[in-house]
């Protein structure tokens, strides 16, 4: 998993460092899958080809572990996770990116649905693993929208005028606050300072 983690952007790697060891493997994998699907959409010249790629992942997730395609490191990593990551979270992550395969600017409703699915799959899964009843839905939704602005600035038509969601307190939720801050146009030093102190 270390090789997979190293492929993530620095803010995501920083979030992984602060993830409890028992969940680190699964959280790293969710972030890596999200990065893979981001890349599929970014490189999509023919929406149909990109749709086929995402459908391949959907089918692979739904298959019994022993029947999943061989030779894909992320699927091998998923097998090592057991049932830590729910099938619904994996399917929601695929669905989130399928919404953005159209040409031209994305519709506001598709952006909002994408944010709900993507944020729920990643932030919601993490919160569920902690099992402390923390509601991160507003933060996860905002993170997913803001991440799109960073990743696909030319495709968004909705102005960024939303008030910032409060960052969660506590060391266990630090990975989520790191990810949220990483798309808020803060400096690298500010992000590291937040990781160290929570402020």
N, C-alpha and C positions, 0 to 999 in steps of 0.2 A: 504493500500500500504506500510505502514511502515514495516509490517512483511515481505513482499516480498523484500523490499529494504535490510533488514538486512541479507537476504540470499546471497547477492552479496559479492564478495571478497572486501576487504578494498579499493583498488584503484577505483573500480566501485562505491562504496558507496561515496567516496570522490567526484567523478565526479558528482554524483546525487546531492550532497549538493550545488554545484555551478551551477546547472541547474535552469534557471528561473522557478518560481513556476508554471506558466501557462503550462509549458511543462514537469514538473518534473514527473508527473504520467506516461506519455507516454514514456519518456526516460528510466525511471526505468524499465518499462515493456519490452521494447526492449532489454535492457541488461539482464533481467531475462530470457527472451525467448532464447536469444543467449546462456546463460549459460546452459539452459535446453538441447538445441540441442547439445552443446559441450559434455555434459554428455552422451547423447544418443550415439554419435560417440565413445566416450572414452570407454564406456562399451560394445560396439558392439562385440559380439562373433560370431554371425550369421548375416552377412550383410542384409539378407532378413528380419530378425526380426526388425532390426534398420530401414530399409526402410519402413516397415509397420507402425512403430511408427511415422516417419516423415510424411508419407502420411496421417496419422490420423490428424496431426496438419494442414496440407495443406487443407484437407477437412473441418476441423473445422473453419479455418479462412475464407474460401469461403462461409460458410453457413450463412444464415440470423441470426443475433444475437439471436433471440428468439429460433432458432432451434439448436444452438450449444450445444454440450454435457454439462450436468450439473456436478458439483462436482469438476471441475478443476479450482483452484484459478486464474491461469493466464488467462484463458478464461473469467472468471468473471471480472478480471481487465481490459481486453480488451473491454468488454462491457461498462465499466465505462468510457473508453476513447472516446467513440463515434467514429467519423471518423478521429481523429487526426492522427493515424497511418494508412497509406494507405495500401490497400490490396496488392499492388505490392511490397511494402517493406517487408511485412510479407511473401509473397510467395518467394521473393528473398532470404530471410534469410533461409527458408527451403531448397531452391535449393542449396544454398552455402554449406550446410552441407551434402546434398545428394551426392554431388560430391566426398566426402571423405569416402564413405562407402566401397570402395574396399579394398582388402587385400594387405599387403605388403606396400612398400614405395609409397607415392603419386607422381604422375607425375607432372612435373613442370607446365604444362598447366592447370591441375586441381587446383593446388595451386593458380595460378594467377586468374583463373576464380572465385574460392572461395573468394579470397581477394576482387575482384571487387564487387561481389554480397553482401558479408557480410559487407564490408566497406560502400558500397552505402546504404544498408538498415539502418545501424545505424548512421554513420556520415552524410550521405546524407539526411536522414530524419531530423536530428537535424538542419542541415544548411537550409533546406527548411522551417522548422518552423520559423526560424529567419527571413527568407525572405530578407536577405541583399545581395544576389547575391554572397556570398563568395564561392570560389571553394576549397573544401576540398578533392577532389578526390585523389590527390597524398598522402596526409596524411592518408586518410582512407584506401587506398590500403596497405600502408606500415604498418599501425597499424594491419590490419588483418593478414598480413604475419607474422609479429613479434609475434602476439598473438599465432599463431599456433606453432611457435618455442618454446614458453614458455609452451604451453599446450600439445604439442605432439612432443617433441624433437626427439624421435626415428623414427618418420615417415617421416621426411623431408630430401630430398636429394639435395635441392638447397642451396648453401652457402649463408650466410648472408653478402653480399658485396655491398648492395645498399647504396648510400649516404642518410643521414637522411633528410627527408622532413622537411621544416621549420615549426615550431609551429605557429599556428595562434595567433595574438595578440588580446587583448581585453577581458574583463570580460565575455561577453556573450559566447565566444567560449572556455572559460576555461575548461568546461567538456571534450571537444575533445582533448585539449592539455594534460590534465591530463591522459586520457586513452592512448594517444600516448606515453607519457613519461613512463607510468607504465610498458611497455613492452620493454623498452630500457636499462634495467639493471642498473637502478639508485636506490639509497638507498631510504628508506621510508622517511627519513628526507628531502632528496632532492626533493622528490615528493610533500611533504607537503609545502616546501618552494616555489615551483613553484605554487602550488594552491593559496598560500597567495599573492604572488607578481607578478606572470606571468613570472618570469625569471627562 
